[in-house]
Amino acid sequence: MQLGKILQDLRDRVIRGSQLGKRKLDLAFARRERDQKLLEIGERYRDLAREGRVAVPEELEGLVAKVRVLEERMAREEQEVARLQREQPSET
C-alpha cells in the first residue's frame, strides 16, 4: 500500500504543478493583452491631443513632450535610412 500512496502523492503534485503552470500562462497572456490595450489608449490619446480634441493634463505635459521629441527623432532617422538605401548600389 505504501507504493500506492506514493503514486497518489506524485499524481497530485503533477496536477497541482500543471494547474500552476496554466495559471501563470493565463496571467502572462492577460498582462500582454492589457499592455496592448494600454498602448492603444496611449496612441489614441496622443492623436486626440494632437488634433486638439482633448487637453493634456499638466501631469502629462512632460511625457507628451518627450514622446513628441522621440517621434521627431524617429522621423529624421527614417529619412536618413531611406536616403542611405537610395544611395546603396543595387546588387543586380
C-alpha positions as protocol buffer text, in pm:
chain_id: "A"
residue {
  index: 1
  type: MET
  ca { x: 0 y: 0 z: 0 }
}
residue {
  index: 2
  type: GLN
  ca { x: 291 y: 234 z: 57 }
}
residue {
  index: 3
  type: LEU
  ca { x: 361 y: 242 z: -317 }
}
residue {
  index: 4
  type: GLY
  ca { x: 1 y: 335 z: -389 }
}
residue {
  index: 5
  type: LYS
  ca { x: 24 y: 632 z: -153 }
}
residue {
  index: 6
  type: ILE
  ca { x: 349 y: 748 z: -314 }
}
residue {
  index: 7
  type: LEU
  ca { x: 198 y: 727 z: -661 }
}
residue {
  index: 8
  type: GLN
  ca { x: -115 y: 915 z: -546 }
}
residue {
  index: 9
  type: ASP
  ca { x: 100 y: 1193 z: -393 }
}
residue {
  index: 10
  type: LEU
  ca { x: 308 y: 1212 z: -711 }
}
residue {
  index: 11
  type: ARG
  ca { x: -6 y: 1237 z: -926 }
}
residue {
  index: 12
  type: ASP
  ca { x: -143 y: 1514 z: -703 }
}
residue {
  index: 13
  type: ARG
  ca { x: 184 y: 1708 z: -730 }
}
residue {
  index: 14
  type: VAL
  ca { x: 185 y: 1676 z: -1108 }
}
residue {
  index: 15
  type: ILE
  ca { x: -173 y: 1801 z: -1127 }
}
residue {
  index: 16
  type: ARG
  ca { x: -102 y: 2099 z: -898 }
}
residue {
  index: 17
  type: GLY
  ca { x: 212 y: 2183 z: -1097 }
}
residue {
  index: 18
  type: SER
  ca { x: 15 y: 2166 z: -1419 }
}
residue {
  index: 19
  type: GLN
  ca { x: -258 y: 2390 z: -1278 }
}
residue {
  index: 20
  type: LEU
  ca { x: 1 y: 2639 z: -1153 }
}
residue {
  index: 21
  type: GLY
  ca { x: 172 y: 2645 z: -1493 }
}
residue {
  index: 22
  type: LYS
  ca { x: -159 y: 2706 z: -1669 }
}
residue {
  index: 23
  type: ARG
  ca { x: -248 y: 2992 z: -1431 }
}
residue {
  index: 24
  type: LYS
  ca { x: 93 y: 3153 z: -1485 }
}
residue {
  index: 25
  type: LEU
  ca { x: 49 y: 3125 z: -1860 }
}
residue {
  index: 26
  type: ASP
  ca { x: -302 y: 3273 z: -1838 }
}
residue {
  index: 27
  type: LEU
  ca { x: -162 y: 3559 z: -1629 }
}
residue {
  index: 28
  type: ALA
  ca { x: 113 y: 3626 z: -1884 }
}
residue {
  index: 29
  type: PHE
  ca { x: -141 y: 3636 z: -2168 }
}
residue {
  index: 30
  type: ALA
  ca { x: -368 y: 3871 z: -1970 }
}
residue {
  index: 31
  type: ARG
  ca { x: -72 y: 4102 z: -1898 }
}
residue {
  index: 32
  type: ARG
  ca { x: 24 y: 4106 z: -2265 }
}
residue {
  index: 33
  type: GLU
  ca { x: -334 y: 4188 z: -2368 }
}
residue {
  index: 34
  type: ARG
  ca { x: -358 y: 4462 z: -2103 }
}
residue {
  index: 35
  type: ASP
  ca { x: -27 y: 4611 z: -2217 }
}
residue {
  index: 36
  type: GLN
  ca { x: -152 y: 4615 z: -2576 }
}
residue {
  index: 37
  type: LYS
  ca { x: -473 y: 4791 z: -2473 }
}
residue {
  index: 38
  type: LEU
  ca { x: -276 y: 5049 z: -2272 }
}
residue {
  index: 39
  type: LEU
  ca { x: -62 y: 5110 z: -2579 }
}
residue {
  index: 40
  type: GLU
  ca { x: -375 y: 5159 z: -2789 }
}
residue {
  index: 41
  type: ILE
  ca { x: -517 y: 5401 z: -2531 }
}
residue {
  index: 42
  type: GLY
  ca { x: -194 y: 5599 z: -2532 }
}
residue {
  index: 43
  type: GLU
  ca { x: -177 y: 5618 z: -2910 }
}
residue {
  index: 44
  type: ARG
  ca { x: -541 y: 5725 z: -2939 }
}
residue {
  index: 45
  type: TYR
  ca { x: -497 y: 5984 z: -2665 }
}
residue {
  index: 46
  type: ARG
  ca { x: -186 y: 6119 z: -2838 }
}
residue {
  index: 47
  type: ASP
  ca { x: -377 y: 6151 z: -3165 }
}
residue {
  index: 48
  type: LEU
  ca { x: -667 y: 6327 z: -2994 }
}
residue {
  index: 49
  type: ALA
  ca { x: -429 y: 6564 z: -2816 }
}
residue {
  index: 50
  type: ARG
  ca { x: -252 y: 6647 z: -3144 }
}
residue {
  index: 51
  type: GLU
  ca { x: -588 y: 6727 z: -3302 }
}
residue {
  index: 52
  type: GLY
  ca { x: -674 y: 6950 z: -3008 }
}
residue {
  index: 53
  type: ARG
  ca { x: -974 y: 6735 z: -2920 }
}
residue {
  index: 54
  type: VAL
  ca { x: -852 y: 6667 z: -2564 }
}
residue {
  index: 55
  type: ALA
  ca { x: -647 y: 6878 z: -2327 }
}
residue {
  index: 56
  type: VAL
  ca { x: -318 y: 6747 z: -2197 }
}
residue {
  index: 57
  type: PRO
  ca { x: -319 y: 6747 z: -1817 }
}
residue {
  index: 58
  type: GLU
  ca { x: -27 y: 6928 z: -1660 }
}
residue {
  index: 59
  type: GLU
  ca { x: 96 y: 6600 z: -1509 }
}
residue {
  index: 60
  type: LEU
  ca { x: 139 y: 6455 z: -1858 }
}
residue {
  index: 61
  type: GLU
  ca { x: 283 y: 6755 z: -2042 }
}
residue {
  index: 62
  type: GLY
  ca { x: 644 y: 6649 z: -1986 }
}
residue {
  index: 63
  type: LEU
  ca { x: 579 y: 6295 z: -2100 }
}
residue {
  index: 64
  type: VAL
  ca { x: 387 y: 6413 z: -2407 }
}
residue {
  index: 65
  type: ALA
  ca { x: 674 y: 6647 z: -2494 }
}
residue {
  index: 66
  type: LYS
  ca { x: 926 y: 6363 z: -2464 }
}
residue {
  index: 67
  type: VAL
  ca { x: 715 y: 6146 z: -2694 }
}
residue {
  index: 68
  type: ARG
  ca { x: 698 y: 6431 z: -2945 }
}
residue {
  index: 69
  type: VAL
  ca { x: 1078 y: 6470 z: -2939 }
}
residue {
  index: 70
  type: LEU
  ca { x: 1123 y: 6094 z: -2987 }
}
residue {
  index: 71
  type: GLU
  ca { x: 880 y: 6089 z: -3279 }
}
residue {
  index: 72
  type: GLU
  ca { x: 1064 y: 6378 z: -3443 }
}
residue {
  index: 73
  type: ARG
  ca { x: 1393 y: 6192 z: -3398 }
}
residue {
  index: 74
  type: MET
  ca { x: 1239 y: 5876 z: -3544 }
}
residue {
  index: 75
  type: ALA
  ca { x: 1117 y: 6071 z: -3847 }
}
residue {
  index: 76
  type: ARG
  ca { x: 1468 y: 6207 z: -3906 }
}
residue {
  index: 77
  type: GLU
  ca { x: 1617 y: 5859 z: -3868 }
}
residue {
  index: 78
  type: GLU
  ca { x: 1363 y: 5712 z: -4111 }
}
residue {
  index: 79
  type: GLN
  ca { x: 1453 y: 5980 z: -4365 }
}
residue {
  index: 80
  type: GLU
  ca { x: 1822 y: 5904 z: -4321 }
}
residue {
  index: 81
  type: VAL
  ca { x: 1763 y: 5530 z: -4362 }
}
residue {
  index: 82
  type: ALA
  ca { x: 1563 y: 5593 z: -4680 }
}
residue {
  index: 83
  type: ARG
  ca { x: 1836 y: 5822 z: -4814 }
}
residue {
  index: 84
  type: LEU
  ca { x: 2107 y: 5564 z: -4745 }
}
residue {
  index: 85
  type: GLN
  ca { x: 1901 y: 5290 z: -4907 }
}
residue {
  index: 86
  type: ARG
  ca { x: 1859 y: 5502 z: -5221 }
}
residue {
  index: 87
  type: GLU
  ca { x: 2234 y: 5565 z: -5236 }
}
residue {
  index: 88
  type: GLN
  ca { x: 2325 y: 5199 z: -5194 }
}
residue {
  index: 89
  type: PRO
  ca { x: 2422 y: 5042 z: -5527 }
}
residue {
  index: 90
  type: SER
  ca { x: 2190 y: 4766 z: -5638 }
}
residue {
  index: 91
  type: GLU
  ca { x: 2325 y: 4412 z: -5647 }
}
residue {
  index: 92
  type: THR
  ca { x: 2199 y: 4308 z: -5989 }
}
